[in-house]
Amino acid sequence: MDFVGKKYKMVSSENFDEFMKAIGVGLITRKTANAVTPSVELKQEGDTYTLVTSSTFKTTEIKFKPGEEFDEERADGAKVKSVCTIDANTLKQTQTAADGIVVNYVREFGPEELKAKSMLYKKISRVIICKGSQRFAYGVGF
């Protein structure tokens, strides 16, 4: 896993505001989040991973062991249950909120870029409400 320990900086984003709105993020937080360009780094210590997302607005860290459910606080303060899995260069994360909203994140790490996709579902119907994507580049603007 040659991507562990690399820092990737966001270079583009699509539908992020609509995605945040769909999961209940407030207007002020959405405006602030849309104005920053975060960086993402995946670290590993033994069988525990830490995903660090940092920006001038906020830094969040999630620590996880693949396949084990854990409590997470999103950047907007919402509390969710999450499970992460890693397969080759892909990190998949499923967040489940108390209101039944399920978000699936797929982060594909490459030597020069990280592609992050998110899909939002209503737990009852499993109908996709909103999709978003972000692209991060390795070694850009640090």
N, C-alpha and C positions, 0 to 999 in steps of 0.2 A: 504494500500500500504506500506508494511513493508520494501520495498526496497528503498524508498525515504530517502535520507540522507546517504545511505551506499556508501562507496567508493570501487570500483572494479578495480583490476589491471590486465592488459593483461597478459595471460599466453601462448597463442598460436594465430597464425594467418595463414590463407591460402589465396593465390592468391592476397594478398594486393598490391604487386607491379604491377601486371597486371591490377588490378582494377584502381589504381591511373593513370597508363599510359592511360587507356581507357577514363578517364574523363579529360585528358589533363594536368596532373601534370608533371612538368619538372623533368629531371633526377636528379639534385642536391637535390631538395626537396624530391623526392621519396627515394633517398639513405638515406637521413637524417631521414625521417619518418620511414623507415624500420629498422633503428638502435635503435629506442627507444621503451620502453614499457610503453605506456600511462596508466593512470588511468581514470575512468569515474565515475561521481557522478551526480545523479539527485536530485535537491532540489525543494522544493515547498514553495511558500509564497502566501497564498490565492488561487486564481485561476490561478496564474502564476507559470510556471515551469522554471527552469534553468538547462540545461545540460552542465556540466563542463567536458571537456576532457583536462587533463594536462599531460605534460611530460617535460623532460629537454630541448626539442626542442621548444615547444610552448604550451601555454594554450589558449583554446578557450572556449567561453561561448555562448550558444544560449538561449535567453529568449523567451518563447512562452506561448500562451493560446491555449489549445487544439482546433483544428478545424479552427483556424484563420491563414491566410497567413501572413508571415513576411519576411522581407529582411534579408539575412544571408550572412556573409562572411566566406567562407570555410578556413581551415587552410592554404591552398595554396594561399589565397588571392582572389580567384574567387568569384564573387558576384552571388548569386542565390536567387530564391524565394522558400520558404519552407512552408510546412504545417505539423504539428504533431498532432497525436491523441494518446490517451491512452485508452487501453481496458484491464482491470484487471492488469496483470503484464507485458503487452506488450506495448512498445512505438514504433509507426510507424511514419516514417518521409518520406515525398516526397520532393525532391529538383528538381527544374526545372531551368536549365541554359538558358541564352539567345540564345545559339547555338542549342537549342532543345533537349539536352541530359537530360533525366530524371533519377534520382537515387532514388530508394526506399530502405530505411534502416528499418530493423526490429530488435529491441532490446528486448530480452526476459529476464526479471529480475527474478532471483530465490534467495532463501535464501543464497546460497553459491556461485553462479556464474551468470554471465551475458553473454548471447550468442548474438552476433551481426552479422547480415547478411546484405549484400548489393547486390542489383541487378541494373544493368545499362541498360537502354533502349534508343533506338533512338526514338524520339518522333513521327516521321512519321510512322515507321513500327511496333513499339512495339516489336521488336525482341530483345531478351536478347543477349547482347554482352559479358558480363563478370559477374561472381559471385565471391564474396569474403566472408570470414567469420572470425570472431575473437572470442576468448573466454577469459573472464575476471573472476578472482576469487576474492571473498570477503575476505579482511583481509590478503592478501598475500604480504609480503615484504614491508610493510610501515614503 
